[in-house]
Structure formats: structure tokens, C-alpha cells
């Protein structure tokens, strides 16, 4: 233990003296939390609509007013020219065009049906799907009210309609920050663990101190523990600080047991730091270690469920995700903070990440070559 204590003392002195590493560990997580929570969102609040009203009737004005009254739409232009509307869409000035044909009210009166056209910029398929759903919902609601008005039977329509009420569990206000903050916390803790630890042993190789350590009687496991523990402690501190900021700035719910969350985080960090140390052991320069770390981090993050549900991925991707530790921690963090899940609910995740940690740390210890 005394030997490990001396290694720990050395590591903390190196971290304090490093002008790049310390700001990365302190400033980077805070910036990530403050910026990404607001930027990484699928909420649609400012849908830019170009209205092409060729009918200019009372009915068309009523439809336009429905969109004006919606908090999700921003009417950017009114024209009677197809070319102007398409030009706005092509130049990315508009997200959707609502085209009301010239004989819209007349057809509605004579034939009891008429068509409107919705043209959506679908470069981003997710955004286009949401715009289509919002727009279709508003038109359907207007259509329902119009039928009730023209048949003069609103009471009858009300009596036979199905009324749906909603109860949203775990996030009743549908606050997107409540969903994103736990994921961003996992991201910042993971970044510290993988990137910082992956450059640790490599830095010793570059400055030449690894040779001095190799000729000492320090055991391999003592060296690895001494290299791992400082970043393990720092990452847990960052998690606690991130939870504090999340509660103060975004009022995220903390329904479950924080002790259970930190217990899982402790095991998860062993796995993440093991990955970083393994990368550090098999590379000779910090640049190589950084590139390989980013390679794995990008894959882990994009497949973790941070932005898109794992369940919507292809089956082969879900099988690959079994070896993605980030996916386990994001799911567990959301379960504990938002649902109040207990140990029985996350037992499978706990066992999986513990096995992962044992395997990867043993690989890191085995791969580190020390000559006495």
C-alpha cells in the first residue's frame, strides 16, 4: 500500500503541474454540460413556414390563423408564387411550405372535400417527420372543427368522439433536459476516463520516465493501480459536480438512490479507465493514443442511446452494443435519476459492467510490459 501511495502522490503532482490536462478535466465537462444540454435536442419550437395562399378565402385565412396561433411555427413569408416558395425551401429559409390551391373553398362547398399540399425539407429525416406530424395534426384538428360547424352538430360530434387523456410517467412535463442531462453527465465522465488515462502511460514513455519506473521493484499491478486511481477519483468528483450543476441549473429530477448511482459509476469507471490504460499500454505516442481513443469514443457514444434509442437500431448493431459500456451507464443513470430504479432493476447491468471491468483491467495489466 505504501508503494501505491507514493505512485498516487506522484500522479497527482503530475496532474497539478500539467497545464493542459487540468483545464481539460475541469473546464471541458462544465462547457459540455452547459452547451450540449441546450444544443442536443430534437424539440421543434421554431418551424419556419412559407404559406402559399392561392385561394385567399375565409377558410384559407382560418387555416393560416391556426398555424399563427401555434407556438411551434414561425410564418416567414406569404406569397402567391410557387417559384418564391420553392426558392425559400431550396435556400434553407423555410422548413415547410403550406400550399392552399385557388379553388379550395369552392371545392369544399360543392364536393365536401378539398386538398392542401405540404412540402417539407426532408434533408433531415427526423426533423421532417416531426414537421409532418405537427402540421398534419393541426390540419386534422381544423378539419374536425369544420365538420362540426358545417353539419351544425357539435354536440353530436362531441358525444360520439373518443377523448384521450395523457399521463407521462417519469417526465410528466416532457422536459427534454431531464432526458439529456443524465446522458451528458455520462459523456463527460467517460471522456475524462478514456482520454486522460489513455495518454497517461504514453506520456511516461515520451518523456522517458517509464524506463526509470521499469527498473524499480514496483509490481505491474501496483503501477496500474497507481495510474488508475487518480482519474477514478477525479471522474467521480466530476460526476457529483455535474449532478449538482444539473440540479441547480436544469432542475433535473433525482428520484432514485444516489449511493446506488455512485456505486455503479465506480465499477463503470474501472471499465472505462481500463480501456484507456490498455490503449496507453499498446501505443508509443500521445497522438496515437488520442486518435485510437477518439475512434472508440465516437462509436461508443453514437451507439449508446444518448441521442437515438438503442431499440431503433438494426439488430446487428444491438448485438455489437453488448460490448459498449457507455450504453449500460446511460441507461442505468436515466433509470435511477428519472424512474427511481433500485438494485434489482439494474442487477443485470451491474454484473455485465463488473465482468467488463475485470476483463479489460487484466488485459491492461497483462499488456503493460515491465522489465526488472
C-alpha positions in Angstrom: 0.0 0.0 0.0 2.9 2.3 0.8 4.3 1.8 -2.8 0.9 2.6 -4.3 0.6 5.7 -2.1 3.9 7.0 -3.5 2.7 6.4 -7.1 -0.6 8.2 -6.3 1.3 11.2 -4.9 3.5 11.3 -8.0 0.4 11.2 -10.3 -1.4 14.0 -8.5 1.7 16.1 -8.6 2.0 15.5 -12.4 -1.7 16.3 -12.9 -1.3 19.6 -11.0 1.7 20.6 -13.0 0.2 19.7 -16.4 -1.2 23.0 -17.9 -3.3 21.1 -20.5 -4.6 18.2 -18.5 -6.1 20.0 -15.5 -8.1 22.6 -17.6 -9.4 19.7 -19.8 -10.7 17.8 -16.7 -12.3 20.9 -15.1 -13.4 23.3 -17.8 -14.3 20.8 -20.6 -17.1 19.0 -18.6 -18.7 22.2 -17.4 -18.8 23.6 -21.0 -20.2 20.3 -22.3 -22.9 20.3 -19.7 -23.9 23.9 -20.3 -23.8 23.8 -24.1 -24.8 20.3 -25.1 -27.9 20.1 -23.0 -29.4 23.1 -24.9 -27.9 22.2 -28.3 -28.5 18.4 -28.4 -32.3 18.4 -28.7 -34.9 17.1 -31.0 -37.6 19.5 -29.9 -39.1 21.6 -32.7 -40.0 25.1 -31.5 -39.3 27.3 -34.5 -40.6 25.6 -37.7 -40.2 28.2 -40.5 -43.3 28.0 -42.7 -43.9 29.7 -46.1 -47.6 30.0 -46.9 -48.6 29.9 -50.5 -52.2 31.0 -50.4 -53.8 31.0 -53.8 -57.4 30.9 -52.6 -57.4 34.0 -50.3 -60.7 32.9 -48.9 -62.2 33.0 -45.4 -61.4 29.3 -45.0 -57.8 29.7 -46.0 -57.4 32.6 -43.6 -58.8 30.4 -40.8 -56.3 27.6 -41.6 -53.4 30.2 -41.6 -54.5 31.6 -38.2 -54.4 28.0 -36.8 -50.7 27.9 -37.6 -50.1 31.5 -36.5 -51.5 30.6 -33.1 -49.3 27.6 -32.7 -46.1 28.1 -30.6 -44.2 25.7 -32.9 -44.5 27.7 -36.1 -42.9 30.9 -37.4 -44.6 32.3 -40.6 -41.7 33.7 -42.6 -43.5 34.6 -45.8 -46.8 34.9 -47.6 -46.8 34.7 -51.4 -48.9 33.6 -54.4 -45.8 32.4 -56.3 -44.7 28.8 -56.5 -41.2 29.9 -57.5 -40.8 32.2 -54.5 -41.9 29.4 -52.1 -39.6 26.8 -53.7 -36.8 29.3 -53.6 -37.2 29.8 -49.8 -37.1 26.0 -49.4 -34.1 25.5 -51.6 -32.2 28.3 -49.9 -33.0 26.8 -46.5 -35.0 29.8 -45.4 -38.1 27.7 -44.9 -38.7 24.3 -43.4 -42.1 23.7 -44.9 -44.5 25.1 -47.5 -48.2 25.1 -47.0 -49.9 25.4 -50.4 -53.7 26.2 -50.5 -55.0 25.9 -54.1 -57.1 28.6 -55.7 -60.3 26.6 -55.7 -60.0 25.3 -52.2 -63.1 26.9 -50.6 -65.2 26.3 -53.7 -64.4 22.6 -53.8 -65.0 22.3 -50.1 -68.5 23.8 -50.5 -69.5 21.8 -53.6 -67.8 18.5 -53.1 -67.4 18.5 -49.3 -63.7 17.8 -49.7 -60.6 19.7 -50.8 -56.8 19.2 -50.8 -53.9 21.2 -49.4 -50.3 20.5 -50.1 -47.5 20.3 -47.6 -43.9 20.4 -49.0 -41.2 19.7 -46.4 -37.5 20.0 -46.5 -36.6 16.4 -45.7 -32.8 16.5 -45.7 -33.0 15.8 -42.0 -35.5 12.8 -41.9 -36.1 13.2 -38.1 -37.0 16.8 -38.4 -39.1 16.3 -41.5 -41.1 13.5 -39.7 -41.8 15.8 -36.7 -42.9 18.7 -39.0 -45.2 16.4 -40.9 -46.7 15.1 -37.7 -47.3 18.6 -36.2 -48.7 20.1 -39.5 -51.0 17.1 -40.1 -52.2 17.3 -36.5 -53.2 21.0 -36.9 -55.0 20.4 -40.2 -56.8 17.4 -38.8 -58.0 19.4 -35.8 -59.2 22.2 -38.0 -61.0 19.6 -40.2 -62.8 18.2 -37.2 -64.0 21.6 -36.1 -65.1 22.5 -39.6 -67.2 19.3 -39.9 -68.9 20.1 -36.6 -69.6 23.7 -37.7 -70.9 22.8 -41.2 -73.1 19.9 -40.0 -74.4 22.1 -37.2 -74.0 19.2 -34.8 -71.1 20.0 -32.5 -72.9 18.4 -29.6 -73.4 15.1 -31.5 -69.8 15.1 -32.6 -68.7 15.6 -29.1 -70.9 12.9 -27.8 -69.5 10.2 -30.2 -65.9 11.3 -30.2 -63.2 9.4 -28.2 -61.5 11.6 -25.7 -57.9 10.7 -24.9 -56.0 12.0 -21.8 -52.3 11.6 -21.3 -50.2 10.8 -18.3 -46.4 10.9 -18.9 -44.6 8.8 -16.4 -41.1 9.8 -15.2 -41.0 13.0 -17.2 -44.6 14.4 -16.9 -43.7 17.8 -18.4 -41.8 16.3 -21.3 -38.8 18.4 -20.4 -36.0 17.4 -22.9 -33.3 18.5 -20.4 -34.4 15.8 -18.0 -33.7 13.2 -20.7 -30.4 14.8 -21.9 -28.6 15.8 -18.7 -28.1 12.2 -17.4 -26.7 11.2 -20.8 -24.4 14.3 -21.0 -23.1 13.5 -17.5 -22.2 10.0 -18.6 -20.4 11.5 -21.6 -18.3 13.9 -19.7 -17.3 11.3 -17.1 -16.4 8.9 -19.9 -14.3 11.5 -21.8 -12.2 12.1 -18.7 -11.7 8.4 -18.0 -10.8 7.3 -21.5 -8.8 10.2 -22.9 -6.9 11.2 -19.8 -6.0 7.6 -18.9 -5.1 6.7 -22.5 -2.4 9.4 -22.6 -1.0 8.6 -19.1 1.4 5.7 -19.7 2.2 7.0 -23.2 3.3 10.4 -21.6 5.7 8.5 -19.4 7.1 6.8 -22.5 7.6 10.1 -24.3 9.4 11.9 -21.5 11.5 8.9 -20.7 10.4 8.3 -17.1 8.9 4.9 -17.9 12.4 3.5 -18.1 13.2 4.7 -14.6 10.0 3.1 -13.3 10.7 -0.2 -15.1 14.0 -0.7 -13.2 12.3 -0.2 -9.8 10.9 -3.2 -7.8 7.3 -1.8 -8.4 5.0 -4.6 -9.4 2.9 -4.3 -12.6 -0.4 -4.3 -10.7 0.9 -1.6 -8.3 1.8 0.6 -11.2 -1.5 0.1 -12.9 -3.5 0.8 -9.7 -1.4 4.0 -9.1 -2.1 5.1 -12.6 -5.8 4.3 -12.5 -6.9 5.6 -9.1 -6.3 9.4 -9.6 -8.6 9.5 -12.6 -11.1 7.3 -10.9 -11.3 9.8 -8.0 -11.4 12.8 -10.3 -14.1 11.3 -12.5 -16.4 10.5 -9.5 -15.9 14.1 -8.3 -16.9 15.3 -11.8 -20.0 13.2 -11.7 -21.0 14.6 -8.3 -20.3 18.2 -9.5 -22.2 17.5 -12.7 -25.2 16.3 -10.8 -25.0 19.4 -8.6 -25.0 21.7 -11.7 -27.8 19.7 -13.3 -30.0 20.1 -10.2 -29.2 23.8 -9.8 -29.3 24.9 -13.5 -31.8 22.4 -15.0 -33.7 21.2 -12.0 -33.3 17.6 -13.1 -35.3 15.1 -11.0 -33.2 12.8 -8.7 -35.8 10.2 -7.8 -33.5 7.2 -7.1 -30.7 6.5 -4.7 -27.5 8.5 -5.4 -25.5 6.0 -3.5 -26.5 3.3 -5.9 -25.7 5.6 -8.9 -22.2 6.2 -7.5 -21.7 2.5 -6.8 -22.4 1.7 -10.4 -20.3 4.6 -11.6 -17.4 3.3 -9.5 -17.5 0.0 -11.3 -18.2 1.6 -14.7 -15.1 3.9 -14.3 -12.9 0.8 -13.7 -14.0 -0.5 -17.1 -13.5 2.9 -18.8 -10.2 3.5 -17.2 -9.1 0.0 -18.1 -9.9 0.7 -21.7 -7.8 3.9 -21.5 -4.9 2.2 -19.8 -5.0 -0.7 -22.3 -4.8 1.9 -25.2 -2.0 3.6 -23.4 -0.1 0.4 -23.0 -0.1 -0.6 -26.7 0.8 2.8 -28.1 4.1 4.8 -28.0 2.9 8.4 -28.5 0.2 10.5 -27.1 -1.0 11.3 -30.6 -1.6 7.7 -31.4 -3.4 7.2 -28.1 -5.6 10.2 -28.7 -6.6 9.0 -32.2 -7.5 5.5 -31.1 -9.4 6.8 -28.0 -11.5 9.1 -30.3 -12.1 6.2 -32.7 -13.7 4.1 -29.9 -15.4 7.0 -28.2 -17.2 8.1 -31.3 -18.6 4.6 -31.8 -19.5 4.1 -28.2 -21.3 7.5 -27.9 -23.2 7.3 -31.2 -24.4 3.7 -30.4 -25.0 4.4 -26.7 -28.6 5.6 -26.9 -27.6 9.2 -26.0 -29.4 10.7 -29.0 -31.4 7.8 -30.5 -32.9 4.8 -28.8 -30.9 1.6 -29.0 -34.2 -0.3 -29.7 -34.5 1.5 -33.1 -31.1 0.4 -34.2 -30.6 -2.7 -36.6 -30.4 -6.0 -34.8 -26.7 -6.4 -35.6 -26.0 -3.0 -34.0 -27.8 -4.0 -30.9 -25.7 -7.2 -30.6 -22.5 -5.1 -31.0 -23.8 -2.7 -28.3 -23.4 -5.5 -25.8 -19.7 -4.6 -25.6 -20.5 -0.8 -25.3 -20.0 0.2 -21.7 -21.4 3.7 -22.3 -24.8 2.3 -23.3 -25.0 0.5 -19.9 -24.2 3.6 -17.9 -26.6 5.9 -19.8 -29.5 3.5 -19.3 -28.7 3.0 -15.6 -28.3 6.7 -15.0 -31.7 7.5 -16.5 -33.3 4.6 -14.7 -32.0 5.7 -11.3 -32.5 9.5 -11.7 -35.8 9.5 -13.6 -37.5 6.3 -12.6 -36.1 5.6 -9.1 -34.9 2.1 -10.1 -33.3 0.0 -7.4 -30.6 -2.6 -7.3 -32.9 -5.3 -8.5 -33.8 -3.3 -11.6 -30.1 -2.8 -12.7 -28.6 -6.0 -11.4 -28.1 -7.3 -14.9 -26.3 -4.1 -15.9 -24.2 -4.2 -12.7 -23.0 -7.8 -13.4 -22.2 -7.1 -17.0 -20.2 -3.9 -16.4 -18.3 -5.7 -13.5 -17.3 -8.6 -15.8 -16.3 -6.0 -18.4 -14.1 -4.1 -15.9 -12.3 -7.3 -14.7 -11.5 -8.4 -18.2 -10.3 -5.1 -19.5 -8.1 -4.3 -16.4 -6.5 -7.7 -16.6 -5.8 -7.1 -20.3 -4.2 -3.7 -19.4 -2.0 -5.3 -16.7 -1.0 -8.1 -19.0 -0.2 -5.8 -21.9 2.0 -3.5 -19.9 5.5 -4.8 -20.3 7.8 -4.2 -17.4 11.4 -5.3 -17.2 13.1 -5.6 -13.9 
